[in-house]
Amino acid sequence: MKVYKAGIWAILGSIFPSFVSVPTLLVLARLITPEEFGVFGIVMIINGFLLPFMDMGLLQVYIKKKAVTEETRNAYFTVNFITALFLICLLFICAPYVARYYDISDLTLLIYTYSLSVLFYCLAGQWLAVLTRDKRMDVIAKTNLKVSLISNSVVISLAVLGFGIWALVIRLVCESILRFYLLWKAVDWNCRVIEIRLLRRYEHDIKFGLSVVFSRFFASVAMSLDKIFLSNVLDIGAFGAYSRMQQLADMPNASIRVAISTPSLAYICRLKEKKDKMISHQVMTTLIIGIAGAPCVLLMIASEPLTTILFGSEWDVYSWILGVMGVYGILRILQGLAMTFNVDMNSPRLSTHAFLGSALFVAAPLIVLTAMKVISIDDFIIYVSVVSMVYWYVSLVVFHMIPTVGGQRWGVIRYFVRNIISFVVSYSVALKLFTLFEGPELAKIALTILSFIISYFILNIFLDSNFRGVMLRIVSGAI
């Protein structure tokens, strides 16, 4: 029961901040200009590179360690403290050069201010590890809820008062300080920095943590290549629209996919037969693509009215980007599915290979073609999302095929072909209804989402016997 409750709290702690972020983003879009969002996007690129180092991979090490002592906790805290100092020094050294490169004078002070959040995130890492190891997910979830509510209230208040981009940076700092304080209050011990020579006893742990950091860093680079490139070639307003709309498109993955996959994986892991696991995972994949993919399809179909409704008329010129970000949202869902299946199959090394492949075979070639002016900037934005979506769908197919043999692999291929057919037909139905329906925009939006979900599920029930069997069991159980 304790594990079950911990899982529920873990889901709530990850989903609720995403739901709170949506209305906050929409309010801020009317208070902060696209140009200011573009400058903040540069800060977030830096954050993306530093994030893998902020706990040095020791969170996973601490959780898996069989026995821990007070010295162990203090040793890991010391490593995080040293890491924080190193990263802050690096930021202070590089900030003027980054500001000069982008020709944005305020960027230096913005990065200096942001560095405070790095310090508190690093220091809070060990307390988070302690709570996670003790399965106190309720404390972590409640902390995330409090931090999300307070920080979003702060950023909206500051934006209303005219702080502009500073409201966004101050929110990062407030989040880190508040999380640090709440986690510190929840843990019943005070950590301290130990002598450096004592860290030699934990050399193996630190090396393992670095391997985790290495894997995360590859993933971060792969996910940031498009933003790094576009921050150099787009005007700052267009880049701001790209980064904010990308954040919105990632919401279905961060909320709906997590909400469905977390309890589903717990159920799948309890199954004994490999065939049952495969079938259950395929059904989970179908459910997630249908439900979480619906908002992304809506972005693709109704990007123009949604841009005005969600962001305001000032952003209308960037409505085509929102449509492309619908494709990005689907690729993020596929990526999340590939990674969760990868973990379930106990092959975590594939994660690094998959992200490295997306960087080498998708982003890098498109960047070269754009730099050589073979394709335009607009085409790059479209191609990088579409080709990445195809790449992660193929990766998901491959990850399903790895544990299978012989004729089972043809079953996997047939399943994914049926899934493509269902998705394309459902998208066409939703697009046609959106085009033909004459009425209020909100009614058209609701009709688009419902028509896609209903069509997708009807087609899968008709084409997939496994999915049909699960749905029949659910309906009979409800009756």
N, C-alpha and C positions, 0 to 999 in steps of 0.2 A: 504493500500500500504506500509506503514511503517513497519507493521508486516511481510509482504511478503518479503520485502528487508532485514529485520533483519534475517529472516530464511535463505535466500540465503547466506548472509554473514556468518551465523553460520556454514552452510555446508562447505563453502570454507575454513573457519578458522580451521575446524577439519580435512578436507581431505588433503589440500595442504601440511601440515607438514609431513603427512604419505608418500605422493609421493616423497617428497624431501629426506626423511629418507632412502628410498630404495637405490638409487644410492650412497648415503653417506656410508651406511652399506657395500655395495659391494666394494667401494674404500678402506675403512678402513680394510676390511678383508685381503687385500693384503699388508697393511702397519703395521698392528698390529697382533701379534701372537695369536693363540687360548688360550695360557696360560695367556696372559695379559687380554684377554676378560673374562677368568674365574675369575680372581681377581676382575675385574670390576663387574662381575655378583654378587659377594658377596656384593659389595657396593650397588647394585641395590636391593638386597634382603632387606637390611636395609632401603633403600628408600621406598620400597613397604610397610613396616610396619609403617613408619612415615607419609606417604602421607595422610592417612585418617585424621590425626590430624592437618594438616597444615592450615586449615581454621576453625577448630573446629565446622564444620557444620553450621557456621553462614552465609555463602553465601546463603544457602536456606532460612534461617530465615529472612535475610535482604530483599530478593526478595519478600517473601510472606507478609511481614509486611505492614499493611495498611498505617501507617504514620510513617515517620522517621524524626528525627531532627539531628542537628549537634552533640548533645550529644550522640545520638544513634550511629552515625558513629564512634565517638571517643571511645565510650565504646567497640564496636566490635573490633576496631583497638587495643585497650589496651589488650583485651583478646588474640588477635593474637600475640601481642608483648610478652606477658608473656609466651604464648605457645612456641614461638620461643626460648626464653631464656631457658626454661625448657628442650626442646628437644636438644638444643646445649649442655647444661650441661650433659644430659644423654649420648650423643654421646662421649663427652670428657672422661667421666667416663668409659664407656664400650669399647671404641676403643682398648685400650691395651689388654684387655681380649679377644676380638674378634681376634686380630692379633695373640695372643699367641695360641688360640684354633686352628686356621687354619695354624699356623706356617709360617706366611708370615710377615716378619718384616716391609715391606713398608706399610702394610695395616693400621697401626695406623695413619701415616701422611696422607694417602689418605682419611681416614674417617674424620680427622680434617679439611682437605680442603673442603670435601663435605659438612661439617656442615655450611659453608658460604651460600650455596645454600638454606639450610633450613631456615635461617634467612630471606633472601629476598623473598622467596616464601610465607612465613607466612605474612610478612609485605605488600606484594602486594595483599593479599586476599581481603581486604576491598575495595580497588579501583576497583578490578574486580567486586565485588558485586554491587557497585554504577553504573558502566557502564552496567552491566547486567540488573539491575532494570530499568534503563533509556532506555533499548532496543537499546543501542548503539553498536550493534553487529558488525557493520562495523569497529569500532575502535578496538574492541577485535580481530576481524579476521585479520585486517592489522597488529596489534601488533604481533599476532602469526606468520604471514607470515614473518615479518621482523626478529623476533627472530629466526625462523627456518633457514632462509637463512644465517644470520650472524653467528649463532652458528655452523652450518654445515661447513661453510667456515673456521671458526676458527679451528675446530677439524681436518679437512683434512690438513690444513696448518701445524698445530702442529705435526700431525702424519708424514707428509713428512719430517719435521725437526728432527724426531727421538725421540719425546717425549713419544711415546708408550702409556702406560695406563694413563699417566698423561694428555694426550690430551683428553681422555674421561671424566675424572673427571673435568678438567678445563672447558670443554663444559657445564657441569651441572651448574657450578658456573656462567659462562658467560650468560647462558640462564636466570637464576634467576635474575641476576643484570640488564640485559637488559630489561626483562619483567617488573621488578619493576620500572625502570626509565621511560619506555614508558607509562605505565599505570598512573604513577604519573603525567606526563606531560599532559595526556589526561583529568584528573579530575581537576575541577576548585576549589578545596578546599584543605587546608593543615590540615591533621589530627594531633592529639596530644594525648599523654598518659594522662588519667584522674586518679583521686584518686581511690584507690581500693574500698573504702566504697561506691562509686557511682555505682559500678557494681552490688550491691545488688538489684538495681531497675530492672536489666535485668536477674534476676535469672531464670525466666521461659524460656527466650530465650536461655540462656546458657544450661539449661537442655535439651531443645528440640534439640539444636545443638549436644549435647553429644549423644543423641539417634541416630542421623544421623551418627556420628562418629562410634558408636558401630556397626551399620549395615555395614558401609564401612570396618571396621576392620575385621569383619568376612569374608567378600568377599576377602579382601587382604590375610588373612591367608589361605583361601581355595585355592587361586590362587598361593600361594607361597610354599605350602607344598612340592610339588615335587622338587622345586629348593633347598629348605632347606635341604631335604634329600640327593639329588644328590650331593650337594656341599660337603657333608661329605664322600661320598663313591666313587665318580668318581675322576680320576686324574684331575688336574686343567684345562688341555687342553680340555678334553672331556666335562667338565662342561661348559667351554667357548663356545664350539661349540653348545652345547645344548641350552644355553641361547640366543645366537645370531640367531640360526636357528629358535628358537621359536619366536623371535621378527619378523623375516621375515615372518613366517607363519601367524602372527597376522595382517599383513598389509591388506589383503582383508576384514577382519572384520572392521578394523579401517577406511578404506576408502570407499570401494564399498558398504558395508552394510549400513554405515551411509548415504552415498549419496542417496541410494534408500529409506531407511526407514524414514528419516527425512521428506521429502515432502509427502511421502505416508501416514504417520501418521497424518499429518496436514489435508490431504484430508479425511481420515477415521473418524477423530474426528468431521467433519462437517456433516457426515451422521446421519440421525435421527433414522432409523430402525436398531435394534440390528442385525437382520439377514444380512442386507447389510454390516454392519461393520465386521461381522465374515467372510463373503465371501471375502470382500476386503482384509482383513488381511491374509487370506489363499493365495490369489493370490500374495500378496506382499511377503509372505514367499516362495512361489514357485520361484518367480523371483530372490530373493536374494540367495537362495540355488543354483540355476542354474548358475547365473552370478558370484557371489562371490566365490562359491565353485569350479569353474573351475580352478583357479590358485592353489588351494589346491590339487585338483586331479592331476594336473601336477606335483606337488612336490612328490606325492605318486608314480606316474608312472615313472617319469624321474629323480629320485633323483641323480643317479650317474653322468650323463652328466651335470645336473644343478649345482651340487656342484663344479665341475671344472670351469664351465662358470661363476658362481656367486661369488665364494669365492676363487678360485685358487687351484692349485694342492696340496698345503700344507694341505688342508682340506679334501682331497679325502678319507682319512681313516674314516671320520665321515659322509660319504654320506648316510648311512643307517638311521642316526638320522634325516636327512633332509626328508627322506621318511616318517618317523613316524610323523614328524612335520606337514606334510600335513593333517594327521588325526587331529592333534591339531588345525590347522587352521579351519577345519570344525566345531569342537566342539565350538570354540570361536564364529563362526557365529551363531550356534544354541543357544549358551548362550546369545548372543546379541539379537536375535529374541525373546527368552523367556523373557528377561528383558523388552524389548520395549512393548511386548504384556501385560506383567504384569502391567506396568505403565498405559497403555491405559485402562486396566480394573479396575484401581483405587484400586489395592491391593498390595501396595508397601511392606507390611510386608512379602509377599511371597519371596521377594528377599533374605532376611536374611535366611529364612528357606531353600531356594534352595541352597545357597552357603554353609550353615552349613551342609546340606545333602551331598553335593559333598565332603566335607572334611571328614565326619564321615563314609560314606558308600562307598567311592571310594578310596581316597588317603590314609587314615589312615590304612585300612585293607591291602592294597598293600604294604605299608611301613613295617607293622608288618611281613608280609609273606616274604619280601625281607630280613629283619633283621634276621629272623629265617632261612634264606637260603633255604626256600621252593621254591622260584623262584629267578632267577639271576637278576643282575642289568639291563642287556639288556632287559630281559623280563619285568621288572618293567617299563622301559621307554615305551615299546610297550603297555602294559596293561593299564597304567595310562591314556594314550591318548585314546585308543579304548574304555575302559569302561566309561571314562568321556564323550566321544561323545555319547554313548548310553544313559547315564544318562541325559544329557541335551536335547537329542531328546525326551525322555520320559517326561521330565519337560515341554518342549514346548507343547507336546500333552495334558498334564494335565492342563496347563494354558489356553489352548483353550477350554477344557471341563468344567472348573469351571463355566463360565457364561451360559452354555447351560443346557438344561433339556431334559429328555425323549429321543425320537428318534433322536434329534439333535446330541446327543453324538455319536451315531453310524455313523452319517454323518461325524463327526470330525475324528473318528477312520478310516473310509474308506478313507478319504482324505490323512491321513498320511501314510497309507499302500500303497496307489497309489504312494505317493511321494518316499517311500523307493524303490518300484519296478522301478520307473523311474530312480532313482539315480544309483542303482546297474547295471541296463542294460546299462545305458549311460557310466558308469565307465568301464564296460566290453568292450564296443565298442571302447572307447578311448584307452584302454590297448592293444586291438588286433591290432588296426591301428598303434600304436606306435611300436609294435613288428614287424609287417610285412613291414612297410614302409622303403625302403632303400633310403637314401638321406642325405642331410646336417642336422646336429642336430637342427639348428634353424627352419628348415622346419618341422621336426618331432614334435618339441615343439608346433609350431603354429597349426599343424594338430591335435594334441592331444587336445588342448584347444577348437578349433572350433568343433571338432567331439563330444566332451562331451556336449557343450552348445546346438548344433543343435539336438542331440539325445534326450537330456533331455527335451527340449521344444516341440519337435514333440510328444514324449510320453505323456507329460502332456496335450497337446492339444487333443490327442486321448483319454486319460483316464479321464480327468477332464472337465466336461461340463462348470463349472464356469470359469475356466482358458480359455477354448476355447471361451466362450462368450466375455471375456475381450479382448483377442487377436483379435477377429473379429472386435470389436468396434475400436480398435486402428488402424487396417489395413484400415477399411472403412473410418475412420477419416483422415488418411494420404492420401488416394486416393481422 
